Amino acid sequence: MNKDEQILRENIRHLIRHVKQKKIDEEQVMRDHLKKLMRLELQKMLNEADVPDVDPTPNKSTGINVLEQLLKKIVPVLQVDYKSLTTSEEQRNSFRAHIVNAVINTLTPAKVNNEAGEEEADLESLDEEIDIEIGGEEDDKFIDIRTDQEKKAEEEEEAPDEREEFGAGVDGDETGRNMAYESFKKIESSIIDSYELLSNPEDQEVFYDYLIANLKLYFDKFESELAGQVEEPTNQAYDDAKAEVGGAEGGEELDMGAEEEVDLEF
């Protein structure tokens, strides 16, 4: 073996060792990555196992579950409108009374609604028959010469005030009634849609009873929040100094500073 061949063989051996070592290093790096991923995955699984279930457990009653979703939609609307009535407590009492009454009138049991609808259909059919029998040729000969504007004006005069119909049977401040009318229009469809999801009589009854009860409780809550303003705290030294300054004759009036209101949140 000559010298050149020996050098070549030695270089080949070095190259083979280098390749093997590189392969071994790469495999070790891969193993390290795999171990790290496995540790991270295991830690993730353990963390998830330790996290408590924060999702609320559904109620046994479907009616309550549906009502809960409804309240999330309508309570914020009622809260804003109720708290805008700051002139007097009478306005707010009227608002809540008209809202509760409107809900009661809207959620009349489905069976009663169906029966009433059938009776109304029978009455309408009877009225049509009477009109056909009584109506004579003279009515057909009548020519209405009113303009469209005059007809519209007369129809508007004859049309009942929707707000008065809304508040029928409920006494209370008129401003509160009007605000309740506008507020109820915002939530009426949501209430009806939620109620119509339920066909089980027990679910309907629970939904109805708990809705009325919760509305009253939330109105109580809104009122307590509005009543969270109290007079500024004082002490005897301040009261004595103020009385002394106020009773002094010929003395200069002392500026005691403006009193600030203290808002307390409940």
Number of C-alpha atoms within 10 A of each C-alpha: 5 6 7 9 10 11 11 11 11 12 12 12 12 12 12 12 12 12 12 12 12 12 12 12 12 12 12 12 12 12 12 12 12 12 12 12 12 12 12 12 12 12 12 12 11 11 10 11 10 9 8 7 9 6 6 6 7 9 11 8 13 18 25 19 14 17 22 15 11 18 16 10 14 18 15 11 15 23 16 12 16 23 14 12 17 11 8 10 13 15 22 27 19 22 28 23 18 26 24 18 17 19 19 15 11 14 17 11 15 14 10 10 13 11 11 12 12 12 12 12 12 12 12 12 11 12 12 12 12 11 10 10 9 9 11 10 8 7 8 8 8 8 7 7 8 9 9 9 9 11 13 12 12 11 11 11 10 9 9 10 10 11 15 14 10 19 21 12 10 14 12 18 16 16 15 24 26 20 22 28 21 12 20 21 10 14 17 14 11 15 20 13 11 16 23 12 13 16 11 10 13 13 19 21 16 15 23 20 11 15 22 15 11 14 19 16 12 15 20 13 14 17 17 12 14 15 13 12 12 10 10 10 9 8 7 8 9 11 10 11 13 14 11 11 15 13 10 10 9 6 9 9 10 10 8 10 6 6 9 9 11 12 12 11 10 9
